[in-house]
């Protein structure tokens, strides 16, 4: 039944239909942004209610930071002359970004297995919103975990010595690193089983965590390993953050960090897109 309105300008009782406002097309940019925000909010709500996500993303990194301070803090400070917190706090913010991605990847596998991805695929939503909403949620999670780790770091002696702009840079580096790593993990999640995925990510996280310039200075590693340690992605990000919050080079490690993140997005971006679409289509 068509709703009509009386024509107040005429005197003959002629009626005309109310104007219909067209909704944005499913492929419109505004639709993509709006649906991405909805997907982001959905994931953040689910993660906030999941105890394992809270432990993996926030509690575990904070406890690791405190443990490193108690066990190695004084020894590293005495050996290097540099307060250990300026290496461990940046390192743990990156560890938090990577460890939280594991929970996100397992959530993706669950959504595929339960058919949720397939149901979203058949709905009148933007096809890219599922993936971009997931990356937006990852960015918010990394931001929150980074701030929490920094607050704990401040309690044990971490300080911003180079002003507010440098402090914002310290917060932005884990955010940038986390988004790049999330693209990598999403691509792996689309082609691997849950157990294999956990094993691969755990091995990568462990190797990067124990062989970087935040754990101990690069000079403490064997000579044949120093080049690898100094130029691996976590080390370049840690060196950038250390230079911003305390002292040391910033430009060169920053360029290397950006290069690493760009490489992760370029190499794993297309497989992540294709894999996400395939997972959604096969889940219908």
Secondary structure, 3 states (H helix, E strand, C coil): CCCEEECCCCCCCCEEECCCCCCCCCCCHHHHHHHHHHHHHHHHHHHHCCHHHHHHHHHHHHHHHHHHHHHHHHHHHHHHCCCCHHHHHHHHHHHHHHHHHHHHHHHHHHHHHHCHHHHHHHCCCCCCHHHHHHHHHHHHHHHHHHHHHHHHHHHCCCCCCCHHHHHHHHHHHHHHHHHHHHHHHHHHHCCCCHHHHHHHHHHHHHHHHHCCCCCCCHHHCCHHHHHHHHHCHHHHHHHHHHHHHCCCCCHHHHHHHHHHHHHHHHHHHHHHHHHHHHHHHHCC
